[in-house]
Amino acid sequence: MSQRKTIVSSFILFTFVVTLFVFADGLAWMNIDIEQHIFINIRLPVLLTAIAVGGAISISSAALQILLRNPLADPGIIGISAGASLMATLVLLTGSVALLPSVFDSVTYYILPIACFIGALLSSFIIYALARKLQASISAVILAGIGISTIAGAIIGWLFIYAPPQSIKNLSFWLMGSLHNTNFTSLAVALPIICISGALLIRQGRKLNCLYLGGASAQLKGVDPIQLERKILFLAALLVGTSVSIAGSIAFIGLLIPHFVRQLVGHDNRVVLPVSALMGASLLIITALINEWLFDMIVPVSMLTATIGGPLFIYSLLKQPSVLTNANRD
Protein backbone atom coordinates (compact mmCIF):
# COMPACT_ATOMS: atom_id res chain seq x y z
CA MET A 1 0.00 0.00 0.00
CA SER A 2 1.39 3.40 -0.99
CA GLN A 3 2.05 6.04 1.64
CA ARG A 4 -0.65 8.37 0.31
CA LYS A 5 -3.25 5.59 0.31
CA THR A 6 -2.27 4.64 3.86
CA ILE A 7 -2.66 8.21 5.11
CA VAL A 8 -6.06 8.53 3.45
CA SER A 9 -7.15 5.10 4.73
CA SER A 10 -6.09 5.90 8.29
CA PHE A 11 -7.97 9.20 8.18
CA ILE A 12 -11.08 7.46 6.81
CA LEU A 13 -10.83 4.87 9.61
CA PHE A 14 -10.46 7.62 12.20
CA THR A 15 -13.47 9.51 10.81
CA PHE A 16 -15.55 6.32 10.75
CA VAL A 17 -14.69 5.43 14.35
CA VAL A 18 -15.46 8.97 15.56
CA THR A 19 -18.80 8.91 13.71
CA LEU A 20 -19.58 5.49 15.17
CA PHE A 21 -18.91 6.80 18.68
CA VAL A 22 -20.99 9.94 18.18
CA PHE A 23 -24.00 8.09 16.80
CA ALA A 24 -23.61 4.88 18.83
CA ASP A 25 -26.91 5.58 20.59
CA GLY A 26 -28.65 6.92 17.53
CA LEU A 27 -29.88 10.48 17.11
CA ALA A 28 -31.56 10.77 20.48
CA TRP A 29 -28.88 13.12 21.84
CA MET A 30 -29.81 15.66 19.16
CA ASN A 31 -33.50 15.81 20.10
CA ILE A 32 -33.88 14.84 23.78
CA ASP A 33 -32.56 17.24 26.42
CA ILE A 34 -31.38 14.59 28.90
CA GLU A 35 -29.60 12.63 26.15
CA GLN A 36 -28.00 15.83 24.92
CA HIS A 37 -26.77 16.60 28.45
CA ILE A 38 -25.29 13.09 28.77
CA PHE A 39 -23.54 13.35 25.41
CA ILE A 40 -22.07 16.82 25.95
CA ASN A 41 -20.99 16.39 29.57
CA ILE A 42 -20.02 12.69 29.68
CA ARG A 43 -19.53 11.09 26.27
CA LEU A 44 -17.93 14.05 24.46
CA PRO A 45 -15.12 14.43 27.07
CA VAL A 46 -14.48 10.68 26.75
CA LEU A 47 -14.20 11.02 22.96
CA LEU A 48 -11.86 14.02 23.15
CA THR A 49 -9.73 12.28 25.78
CA ALA A 50 -9.46 9.12 23.66
CA ILE A 51 -8.40 11.11 20.59
CA ALA A 52 -5.83 13.21 22.48
CA VAL A 53 -4.32 10.42 24.60
CA GLY A 54 -4.29 7.76 21.86
CA GLY A 55 -2.59 10.13 19.45
CA ALA A 56 -0.14 11.49 22.02
CA ILE A 57 1.04 8.09 23.25
CA SER A 58 1.39 6.65 19.74
CA ILE A 59 3.29 9.58 18.25
CA SER A 60 5.64 9.92 21.22
CA SER A 61 6.37 6.18 21.15
CA ALA A 62 7.12 6.27 17.43
CA ALA A 63 9.62 9.10 17.96
CA LEU A 64 11.23 7.49 21.03
CA GLN A 65 11.77 4.24 19.12
CA ILE A 66 13.91 6.11 16.60
CA LEU A 67 15.67 8.21 19.23
CA LEU A 68 16.64 5.18 21.37
CA ARG A 69 17.12 2.93 18.31
CA ASN A 70 14.82 0.51 20.05
CA PRO A 71 11.63 -0.98 18.55
CA LEU A 72 10.33 -1.70 22.07
CA ALA A 73 10.60 1.88 23.36
CA ASP A 74 7.06 2.22 24.67
CA PRO A 75 6.61 4.84 27.44
CA GLY A 76 5.03 2.20 29.65
CA ILE A 77 7.83 -0.34 29.20
CA ILE A 78 10.84 1.95 29.51
CA GLY A 79 9.56 3.77 32.58
CA ILE A 80 8.45 7.17 31.25
CA SER A 81 4.80 6.60 32.16
CA ALA A 82 5.91 5.29 35.55
CA GLY A 83 7.72 8.55 36.29
CA ALA A 84 4.63 10.55 35.35
CA SER A 85 2.40 8.25 37.41
CA LEU A 86 4.65 8.61 40.44
CA MET A 87 4.45 12.40 40.32
CA ALA A 88 0.68 12.22 39.81
CA THR A 89 0.37 9.94 42.84
CA LEU A 90 2.39 12.37 44.94
CA VAL A 91 0.17 15.26 43.89
CA LEU A 92 -3.11 13.39 44.34
CA LEU A 93 -2.27 11.88 47.71
CA THR A 94 -0.31 14.64 49.39
CA GLY A 95 -2.50 17.37 47.93
CA SER A 96 -5.73 15.76 49.12
CA VAL A 97 -4.31 15.57 52.63
CA ALA A 98 -2.65 18.99 52.80
CA LEU A 99 -5.40 21.06 51.16
CA LEU A 100 -9.13 21.40 51.62
CA PRO A 101 -11.07 19.32 49.05
CA SER A 102 -12.60 22.41 47.43
CA VAL A 103 -9.21 24.11 47.09
CA PHE A 104 -7.48 20.94 45.89
CA ASP A 105 -10.08 20.22 43.19
CA SER A 106 -9.74 23.74 41.79
CA VAL A 107 -5.95 23.61 41.42
CA THR A 108 -5.53 19.95 40.40
CA TYR A 109 -6.27 20.68 36.74
CA TYR A 110 -3.23 22.95 36.56
CA ILE A 111 -0.82 21.22 38.95
CA LEU A 112 -1.28 17.66 37.68
CA PRO A 113 -0.07 18.19 34.08
CA ILE A 114 3.00 20.05 35.34
CA ALA A 115 3.84 17.33 37.88
CA CYS A 116 3.34 14.52 35.34
CA PHE A 117 5.48 16.35 32.79
CA ILE A 118 8.31 16.72 35.32
CA GLY A 119 8.12 13.02 36.20
CA ALA A 120 8.05 11.96 32.54
CA LEU A 121 10.90 14.33 31.65
CA LEU A 122 13.13 13.05 34.47
CA SER A 123 12.46 9.45 33.45
CA SER A 124 13.11 10.30 29.79
CA PHE A 125 16.51 11.85 30.47
CA ILE A 126 17.52 8.93 32.69
CA ILE A 127 16.58 6.47 29.94
CA TYR A 128 18.33 8.61 27.33
CA ALA A 129 21.52 8.80 29.41
CA LEU A 130 21.49 5.05 29.99
CA ALA A 131 20.85 4.37 26.29
CA ARG A 132 23.87 6.44 25.28
CA LYS A 133 26.07 4.94 27.98
CA LEU A 134 25.05 1.41 27.02
CA GLN A 135 25.37 2.18 23.28
CA ALA A 136 21.60 1.87 22.75
CA SER A 137 21.57 -1.86 23.51
CA ILE A 138 17.95 -2.97 23.27
CA SER A 139 18.08 -5.42 26.15
CA ALA A 140 19.97 -2.98 28.40
CA VAL A 141 17.54 -0.11 27.76
CA ILE A 142 14.53 -2.34 28.40
CA LEU A 143 16.06 -3.65 31.63
CA ALA A 144 16.86 -0.10 32.73
CA GLY A 145 13.27 0.90 32.01
CA ILE A 146 11.98 -2.04 34.02
CA GLY A 147 14.23 -0.94 36.87
CA ILE A 148 12.84 2.60 36.77
CA SER A 149 9.27 1.29 36.61
CA THR A 150 9.96 -1.01 39.55
CA ILE A 151 11.38 1.80 41.67
CA ALA A 152 8.46 4.09 40.83
CA GLY A 153 6.00 1.28 41.55
CA ALA A 154 7.64 0.60 44.91
CA ILE A 155 7.39 4.26 45.92
CA ILE A 156 3.74 4.34 44.85
CA GLY A 157 3.15 1.21 46.92
CA TRP A 158 4.64 2.83 50.02
CA LEU A 159 2.49 5.91 49.45
CA PHE A 160 -0.58 3.67 49.28
CA ILE A 161 0.15 2.37 52.77
CA TYR A 162 -0.08 5.84 54.26
CA ALA A 163 -2.79 7.17 51.94
CA PRO A 164 -6.29 8.02 53.21
CA PRO A 165 -8.62 5.05 52.58
CA GLN A 166 -11.03 7.14 50.51
CA SER A 167 -8.23 8.04 48.07
CA ILE A 168 -6.91 4.54 47.40
CA LYS A 169 -9.79 3.21 45.29
CA ASN A 170 -9.93 6.21 42.97
CA LEU A 171 -6.15 6.34 42.63
CA SER A 172 -5.88 2.60 41.87
CA PHE A 173 -8.45 2.92 39.11
CA TRP A 174 -6.76 6.04 37.76
CA LEU A 175 -3.34 4.35 37.62
CA MET A 176 -4.83 1.57 35.45
CA GLY A 177 -6.10 4.14 32.98
CA SER A 178 -9.51 5.72 32.58
CA LEU A 179 -11.11 7.97 29.99
CA HIS A 180 -13.86 9.03 32.38
CA ASN A 181 -11.88 11.25 34.75
CA THR A 182 -11.86 14.31 32.51
CA ASN A 183 -14.14 17.28 32.04
CA PHE A 184 -13.96 20.41 29.92
CA THR A 185 -11.85 22.21 32.51
CA SER A 186 -9.07 19.60 32.48
CA LEU A 187 -9.33 19.21 28.71
CA ALA A 188 -9.02 22.97 28.24
CA VAL A 189 -5.58 22.69 29.86
CA ALA A 190 -4.46 19.38 28.32
CA LEU A 191 -5.70 19.57 24.72
CA PRO A 192 -3.70 22.67 23.66
CA ILE A 193 -0.53 21.16 25.15
CA ILE A 194 -1.05 17.85 23.35
CA CYS A 195 -2.02 19.46 20.02
CA ILE A 196 0.92 21.87 19.95
CA SER A 197 3.45 19.28 21.15
CA GLY A 198 2.15 16.69 18.68
CA ALA A 199 2.33 19.14 15.77
CA LEU A 200 5.89 20.12 16.70
CA LEU A 201 6.88 16.45 16.94
CA ILE A 202 5.38 15.64 13.53
CA ARG A 203 7.46 18.47 12.06
CA GLN A 204 10.60 16.62 13.20
CA GLY A 205 9.83 13.64 10.94
CA ARG A 206 12.40 14.50 8.28
CA LYS A 207 15.12 15.09 10.87
CA LEU A 208 14.26 11.82 12.62
CA ASN A 209 14.88 10.03 9.33
CA CYS A 210 18.46 11.32 9.48
CA LEU A 211 19.05 9.45 12.75
CA TYR A 212 18.63 6.04 11.11
CA LEU A 213 22.28 6.02 10.07
CA GLY A 214 23.59 7.53 13.30
CA GLY A 215 24.57 10.94 14.62
CA ALA A 216 27.56 11.41 12.31
CA SER A 217 25.43 10.87 9.22
CA ALA A 218 22.80 13.27 10.58
CA GLN A 219 25.44 15.98 11.03
CA LEU A 220 26.53 15.57 7.41
CA LYS A 221 22.92 16.32 6.43
CA GLY A 222 22.86 19.51 8.50
CA VAL A 223 21.05 18.10 11.54
CA ASP A 224 22.39 18.66 15.04
CA PRO A 225 21.72 15.23 16.64
CA ILE A 226 22.19 16.37 20.24
CA GLN A 227 19.79 19.28 19.88
CA LEU A 228 17.29 17.08 18.02
CA GLU A 229 17.46 14.34 20.66
CA ARG A 230 16.83 16.82 23.47
CA LYS A 231 13.92 18.34 21.58
CA ILE A 232 12.35 14.92 20.94
CA LEU A 233 12.75 13.95 24.60
CA PHE A 234 11.18 17.19 25.75
CA LEU A 235 8.20 16.90 23.41
CA ALA A 236 7.68 13.19 24.13
CA ALA A 237 7.79 13.81 27.88
CA LEU A 238 5.30 16.66 27.48
CA LEU A 239 2.92 14.42 25.50
CA VAL A 240 3.21 11.43 27.85
CA GLY A 241 3.05 13.53 31.01
CA THR A 242 -0.06 15.41 29.87
CA SER A 243 -1.71 12.15 28.77
CA VAL A 244 -1.06 10.52 32.14
CA SER A 245 -2.41 13.60 33.92
CA ILE A 246 -5.86 13.24 32.31
CA ALA A 247 -6.18 9.49 31.64
CA GLY A 248 -3.71 7.71 33.87
CA SER A 249 -1.29 5.07 32.64
CA ILE A 250 -2.50 3.28 29.49
CA ALA A 251 -0.58 0.22 28.35
CA PHE A 252 0.40 -1.25 25.01
CA ILE A 253 -0.82 1.40 22.54
CA GLY A 254 2.65 2.90 22.18
CA LEU A 255 4.17 -0.52 21.54
CA LEU A 256 1.59 -1.81 19.07
CA ILE A 257 0.62 1.16 16.89
CA PRO A 258 4.03 2.41 15.58
CA HIS A 259 5.15 -1.17 14.91
CA PHE A 260 1.94 -1.86 12.97
CA VAL A 261 2.16 1.43 11.06
CA ARG A 262 5.75 0.81 9.98
CA GLN A 263 4.68 -2.51 8.49
CA LEU A 264 2.14 -0.62 6.39
CA VAL A 265 4.03 2.50 5.28
CA GLY A 266 7.71 1.72 5.84
CA HIS A 267 10.08 3.82 7.94
CA ASP A 268 9.59 7.36 6.66
CA ASN A 269 8.77 9.25 9.86
CA ARG A 270 7.09 12.05 7.93
CA VAL A 271 4.33 9.49 7.34
CA VAL A 272 4.76 7.21 10.35
CA LEU A 273 4.15 9.95 12.94
CA PRO A 274 0.82 11.35 11.67
CA VAL A 275 -0.53 7.91 10.76
CA SER A 276 0.45 6.61 14.22
CA ALA A 277 -1.47 9.49 15.80
CA LEU A 278 -4.61 8.67 13.78
CA MET A 279 -4.37 4.92 14.40
CA GLY A 280 -3.69 5.34 18.11
CA ALA A 281 -6.66 7.67 18.50
CA SER A 282 -8.87 5.22 16.57
CA LEU A 283 -7.83 2.28 18.74
CA LEU A 284 -8.54 4.12 21.96
CA ILE A 285 -11.97 5.21 20.68
CA ILE A 286 -12.70 1.57 19.86
CA THR A 287 -11.78 0.55 23.42
CA ALA A 288 -14.15 3.23 24.71
CA LEU A 289 -16.92 1.79 22.54
CA ILE A 290 -16.19 -1.75 23.74
CA ASN A 291 -16.29 -0.50 27.32
CA GLU A 292 -19.64 1.15 26.68
CA TRP A 293 -21.27 -1.71 24.77
CA LEU A 294 -20.06 -4.84 26.55
CA PHE A 295 -19.77 -3.87 30.22
CA ASP A 296 -22.19 -2.51 32.79
CA MET A 297 -19.31 -0.93 34.71
CA ILE A 298 -16.30 1.14 33.68
CA VAL A 299 -13.40 -1.21 32.95
CA PRO A 300 -9.84 0.19 33.23
CA VAL A 301 -8.56 1.10 29.79
CA SER A 302 -5.24 -0.72 30.21
CA MET A 303 -7.11 -4.01 30.61
CA LEU A 304 -8.85 -3.49 27.30
CA THR A 305 -5.83 -2.19 25.39
CA ALA A 306 -3.68 -5.08 26.62
CA THR A 307 -6.40 -7.61 25.76
CA ILE A 308 -6.74 -6.22 22.24
CA GLY A 309 -3.13 -5.24 21.68
CA GLY A 310 -1.37 -8.34 23.00
CA PRO A 311 -2.65 -10.80 20.37
CA LEU A 312 -2.31 -8.19 17.61
CA PHE A 313 1.29 -7.47 18.56
CA ILE A 314 2.19 -11.19 18.62
CA TYR A 315 0.58 -11.55 15.20
CA SER A 316 2.55 -8.61 13.82
CA LEU A 317 5.78 -10.09 15.18
CA LEU A 318 5.04 -13.37 13.46
CA LYS A 319 4.42 -11.47 10.23
CA GLN A 320 7.74 -9.59 10.60
CA PRO A 321 10.19 -11.69 12.64
CA SER A 322 13.11 -9.43 11.60
CA VAL A 323 12.29 -7.22 14.59
CA LEU A 324 13.22 -10.04 16.95
CA THR A 325 16.27 -10.90 14.87
CA ASN A 326 17.56 -7.33 15.06
CA ALA A 327 16.93 -7.26 18.80
CA ASN A 328 18.97 -10.38 19.31
CA ARG A 329 21.86 -8.91 17.32
CA ASP A 330 21.91 -5.85 19.52
C-alpha positions in Angstrom: 0.0 0.0 0.0 1.4 3.4 -1.0 2.1 6.0 1.6 -0.7 8.4 0.3 -3.3 5.6 0.3 -2.3 4.6 3.9 -2.7 8.2 5.1 -6.1 8.5 3.4 -7.2 5.1 4.7 -6.1 5.9 8.3 -8.0 9.2 8.2 -11.1 7.5 6.8 -10.8 4.9 9.6 -10.5 7.6 12.2 -13.5 9.5 10.8 -15.5 6.3 10.7 -14.7 5.4 14.4 -15.5 9.0 15.6 -18.8 8.9 13.7 -19.6 5.5 15.2 -18.9 6.8 18.7 -21.0 9.9 18.2 -24.0 8.1 16.8 -23.6 4.9 18.8 -26.9 5.6 20.6 -28.7 6.9 17.5 -29.9 10.5 17.1 -31.6 10.8 20.5 -28.9 13.1 21.8 -29.8 15.7 19.2 -33.5 15.8 20.1 -33.9 14.8 23.8 -32.6 17.2 26.4 -31.4 14.6 28.9 -29.6 12.6 26.1 -28.0 15.8 24.9 -26.8 16.6 28.4 -25.3 13.1 28.8 -23.5 13.4 25.4 -22.1 16.8 25.9 -21.0 16.4 29.6 -20.0 12.7 29.7 -19.5 11.1 26.3 -17.9 14.0 24.5 -15.1 14.4 27.1 -14.5 10.7 26.7 -14.2 11.0 23.0 -11.9 14.0 23.1 -9.7 12.3 25.8 -9.5 9.1 23.7 -8.4 11.1 20.6 -5.8 13.2 22.5 -4.3 10.4 24.6 -4.3 7.8 21.9 -2.6 10.1 19.4 -0.1 11.5 22.0 1.0 8.1 23.2 1.4 6.7 19.7 3.3 9.6 18.3 5.6 9.9 21.2 6.4 6.2 21.2 7.1 6.3 17.4 9.6 9.1 18.0 11.2 7.5 21.0 11.8 4.2 19.1 13.9 6.1 16.6 15.7 8.2 19.2 16.6 5.2 21.4 17.1 2.9 18.3 14.8 0.5 20.1 11.6 -1.0 18.5 10.3 -1.7 22.1 10.6 1.9 23.4 7.1 2.2 24.7 6.6 4.8 27.4 5.0 2.2 29.7 7.8 -0.3 29.2 10.8 2.0 29.5 9.6 3.8 32.6 8.4 7.2 31.3 4.8 6.6 32.2 5.9 5.3 35.5 7.7 8.5 36.3 4.6 10.5 35.3 2.4 8.3 37.4 4.6 8.6 40.4 4.4 12.4 40.3 0.7 12.2 39.8 0.4 9.9 42.8 2.4 12.4 44.9 0.2 15.3 43.9 -3.1 13.4 44.3 -2.3 11.9 47.7 -0.3 14.6 49.4 -2.5 17.4 47.9 -5.7 15.8 49.1 -4.3 15.6 52.6 -2.6 19.0 52.8 -5.4 21.1 51.2 -9.1 21.4 51.6 -11.1 19.3 49.1 -12.6 22.4 47.4 -9.2 24.1 47.1 -7.5 20.9 45.9 -10.1 20.2 43.2 -9.7 23.7 41.8 -5.9 23.6 41.4 -5.5 19.9 40.4 -6.3 20.7 36.7 -3.2 22.9 36.6 -0.8 21.2 38.9 -1.3 17.7 37.7 -0.1 18.2 34.1 3.0 20.1 35.3 3.8 17.3 37.9 3.3 14.5 35.3 5.5 16.3 32.8 8.3 16.7 35.3 8.1 13.0 36.2 8.1 12.0 32.5 10.9 14.3 31.7 13.1 13.1 34.5 12.5 9.4 33.5 13.1 10.3 29.8 16.5 11.8 30.5 17.5 8.9 32.7 16.6 6.5 29.9 18.3 8.6 27.3 21.5 8.8 29.4 21.5 5.0 30.0 20.9 4.4 26.3 23.9 6.4 25.3 26.1 4.9 28.0 25.1 1.4 27.0 25.4 2.2 23.3 21.6 1.9 22.8 21.6 -1.9 23.5 18.0 -3.0 23.3 18.1 -5.4 26.2 20.0 -3.0 28.4 17.5 -0.1 27.8 14.5 -2.3 28.4 16.1 -3.6 31.6 16.9 -0.1 32.7 13.3 0.9 32.0 12.0 -2.0 34.0 14.2 -0.9 36.9 12.8 2.6 36.8 9.3 1.3 36.6 10.0 -1.0 39.6 11.4 1.8 41.7 8.5 4.1 40.8 6.0 1.3 41.5 7.6 0.6 44.9 7.4 4.3 45.9 3.7 4.3 44.9 3.1 1.2 46.9 4.6 2.8 50.0 2.5 5.9 49.4 -0.6 3.7 49.3 0.1 2.4 52.8 -0.1 5.8 54.3 -2.8 7.2 51.9 -6.3 8.0 53.2 -8.6 5.0 52.6 -11.0 7.1 50.5 -8.2 8.0 48.1 -6.9 4.5 47.4 -9.8 3.2 45.3 -9.9 6.2 43.0 -6.2 6.3 42.6 -5.9 2.6 41.9 -8.5 2.9 39.1 -6.8 6.0 37.8 -3.3 4.4 37.6 -4.8 1.6 35.5 -6.1 4.1 33.0 -9.5 5.7 32.6 -11.1 8.0 30.0 -13.9 9.0 32.4 -11.9 11.3 34.7 -11.9 14.3 32.5 -14.1 17.3 32.0 -14.0 20.4 29.9 -11.8 22.2 32.5 -9.1 19.6 32.5 -9.3 19.2 28.7 -9.0 23.0 28.2 -5.6 22.7 29.9 -4.5 19.4 28.3 -5.7 19.6 24.7 -3.7 22.7 23.7 -0.5 21.2 25.1 -1.1 17.9 23.3 -2.0 19.5 20.0 0.9 21.9 20.0 3.5 19.3 21.2 2.1 16.7 18.7 2.3 19.1 15.8 5.9 20.1 16.7 6.9 16.5 16.9 5.4 15.6 13.5 7.5 18.5 12.1 10.6 16.6 13.2 9.8 13.6 10.9 12.4 14.5 8.3 15.1 15.1 10.9 14.3 11.8 12.6 14.9 10.0 9.3 18.5 11.3 9.5 19.1 9.4 12.7 18.6 6.0 11.1 22.3 6.0 10.1 23.6 7.5 13.3 24.6 10.9 14.6 27.6 11.4 12.3 25.4 10.9 9.2 22.8 13.3 10.6 25.4 16.0 11.0 26.5 15.6 7.4 22.9 16.3 6.4 22.9 19.5 8.5 21.0 18.1 11.5 22.4 18.7 15.0 21.7 15.2 16.6 22.2 16.4 20.2 19.8 19.3 19.9 17.3 17.1 18.0 17.5 14.3 20.7 16.8 16.8 23.5 13.9 18.3 21.6 12.4 14.9 20.9 12.8 13.9 24.6 11.2 17.2 25.8 8.2 16.9 23.4 7.7 13.2 24.1 7.8 13.8 27.9 5.3 16.7 27.5 2.9 14.4 25.5 3.2 11.4 27.8 3.0 13.5 31.0 -0.1 15.4 29.9 -1.7 12.2 28.8 -1.1 10.5 32.1 -2.4 13.6 33.9 -5.9 13.2 32.3 -6.2 9.5 31.6 -3.7 7.7 33.9 -1.3 5.1 32.6 -2.5 3.3 29.5 -0.6 0.2 28.4 0.4 -1.2 25.0 -0.8 1.4 22.5 2.6 2.9 22.2 4.2 -0.5 21.5 1.6 -1.8 19.1 0.6 1.2 16.9 4.0 2.4 15.6 5.1 -1.2 14.9 1.9 -1.9 13.0 2.2 1.4 11.1 5.8 0.8 10.0 4.7 -2.5 8.5 2.1 -0.6 6.4 4.0 2.5 5.3 7.7 1.7 5.8 10.1 3.8 7.9 9.6 7.4 6.7 8.8 9.2 9.9 7.1 12.1 7.9 4.3 9.5 7.3 4.8 7.2 10.3 4.2 10.0 12.9 0.8 11.3 11.7 -0.5 7.9 10.8 0.4 6.6 14.2 -1.5 9.5 15.8 -4.6 8.7 13.8 -4.4 4.9 14.4 -3.7 5.3 18.1 -6.7 7.7 18.5 -8.9 5.2 16.6 -7.8 2.3 18.7 -8.5 4.1 22.0 -12.0 5.2 20.7 -12.7 1.6 19.9 -11.8 0.5 23.4 -14.2 3.2 24.7 -16.9 1.8 22.5 -16.2 -1.7 23.7 -16.3 -0.5 27.3 -19.6 1.1 26.7 -21.3 -1.7 24.8 -20.1 -4.8 26.6 -19.8 -3.9 30.2 -22.2 -2.5 32.8 -19.3 -0.9 34.7 -16.3 1.1 33.7 -13.4 -1.2 33.0 -9.8 0.2 33.2 -8.6 1.1 29.8 -5.2 -0.7 30.2 -7.1 -4.0 30.6 -8.9 -3.5 27.3 -5.8 -2.2 25.4 -3.7 -5.1 26.6 -6.4 -7.6 25.8 -6.7 -6.2 22.2 -3.1 -5.2 21.7 -1.4 -8.3 23.0 -2.6 -10.8 20.4 -2.3 -8.2 17.6 1.3 -7.5 18.6 2.2 -11.2 18.6 0.6 -11.5 15.2 2.5 -8.6 13.8 5.8 -10.1 15.2 5.0 -13.4 13.5 4.4 -11.5 10.2 7.7 -9.6 10.6 10.2 -11.7 12.6 13.1 -9.4 11.6 12.3 -7.2 14.6 13.2 -10.0 17.0 16.3 -10.9 14.9 17.6 -7.3 15.1 16.9 -7.3 18.8 19.0 -10.4 19.3 21.9 -8.9 17.3 21.9 -5.9 19.5 
